[in-house]
Amino acid sequence: MTTRLVVVGNGMVGHRLLEEFATLQPPDLEITVLGEETRPAYDRVHLSEFFSGKTAAELSLVTPGFFEQAGIRLRLATRA
């Protein structure tokens, strides 16, 4: 039996939870993330640094390929 988990929001805390699930790789768990923003999780604490030259990629908390490798469905620009 497959357990389905929906994570609402793709902020810093939610992303940390996803990293833990990716490490643990629990069997028969389907994860879907709904995020209202158009970008995956980023460092909101240092967001003001964007205006002094830090790029969106540098602020990102997500390593390239994370969602695909972990088998997590990411739905950006999606309200819950």
C-alpha positions as CSV (number, residue, x, y, z in Angstrom):
1,M,0.0,0.0,0.0
2,T,1.3,3.4,-1.0
3,T,1.2,6.3,1.4
4,R,0.8,9.7,-0.1
5,L,2.2,12.8,1.5
6,V,1.4,16.3,0.3
7,V,3.7,19.1,1.5
8,V,2.0,22.5,1.2
9,G,4.6,25.2,0.6
10,N,8.2,24.9,-0.5
11,G,9.9,27.1,2.1
12,M,13.1,26.4,4.1
13,V,11.5,24.2,6.7
14,G,9.5,22.2,4.2
15,H,12.5,21.6,2.1
16,R,14.5,20.4,5.1
17,L,11.8,17.8,5.7
18,L,12.1,16.7,2.0
19,E,15.8,16.3,2.4
20,E,15.3,14.0,5.4
21,F,12.8,11.9,3.4
22,A,15.2,11.7,0.5
23,T,17.9,10.5,2.8
24,L,15.7,7.9,4.6
25,Q,14.0,6.8,1.4
26,P,10.9,5.2,3.1
27,P,9.4,2.5,1.0
28,D,6.0,3.0,-0.6
29,L,5.9,6.8,0.1
30,E,4.8,9.2,-2.7
31,I,5.6,12.8,-2.0
32,T,4.1,15.8,-3.8
33,V,5.1,19.4,-3.0
34,L,2.7,22.3,-3.8
35,G,4.4,25.7,-3.9
36,E,2.6,28.9,-4.8
37,E,5.8,30.6,-5.9
38,T,7.4,30.0,-9.3
39,R,10.8,29.0,-7.8
40,P,11.7,26.0,-5.6
41,A,12.9,26.6,-2.0
42,Y,15.4,29.5,-1.5
43,D,17.1,31.2,1.4
44,R,14.6,33.8,2.5
45,V,16.8,34.9,5.4
46,H,19.4,36.3,2.9
47,L,16.9,37.4,0.3
48,S,17.9,41.0,0.6
49,E,21.3,40.0,-0.8
50,F,19.5,39.5,-4.1
51,F,19.5,43.3,-4.5
52,S,23.2,43.5,-3.9
53,G,24.1,41.0,-6.6
54,K,23.4,37.5,-5.3
55,T,21.7,35.4,-7.9
56,A,18.5,33.4,-7.6
57,A,20.7,30.3,-8.2
58,E,23.0,31.2,-5.3
59,L,20.0,31.7,-3.0
60,S,18.5,28.3,-4.0
61,L,18.4,25.6,-1.3
62,V,17.7,22.9,-3.9
63,T,20.6,21.0,-5.5
64,P,20.2,20.4,-9.2
65,G,18.2,17.3,-9.8
66,F,17.1,16.9,-6.2
67,F,13.4,16.4,-6.9
68,E,13.9,14.0,-9.8
69,Q,16.5,11.9,-7.9
70,A,14.4,11.7,-4.8
71,G,11.3,10.8,-6.8
72,I,9.4,13.9,-5.4
73,R,6.8,15.6,-7.5
74,L,7.2,19.4,-7.4
75,R,4.2,21.5,-8.5
76,L,5.3,25.2,-8.6
77,A,2.9,28.1,-9.1
78,T,0.2,25.9,-7.5
79,R,-2.0,27.0,-4.7
80,A,-3.3,24.5,-2.2
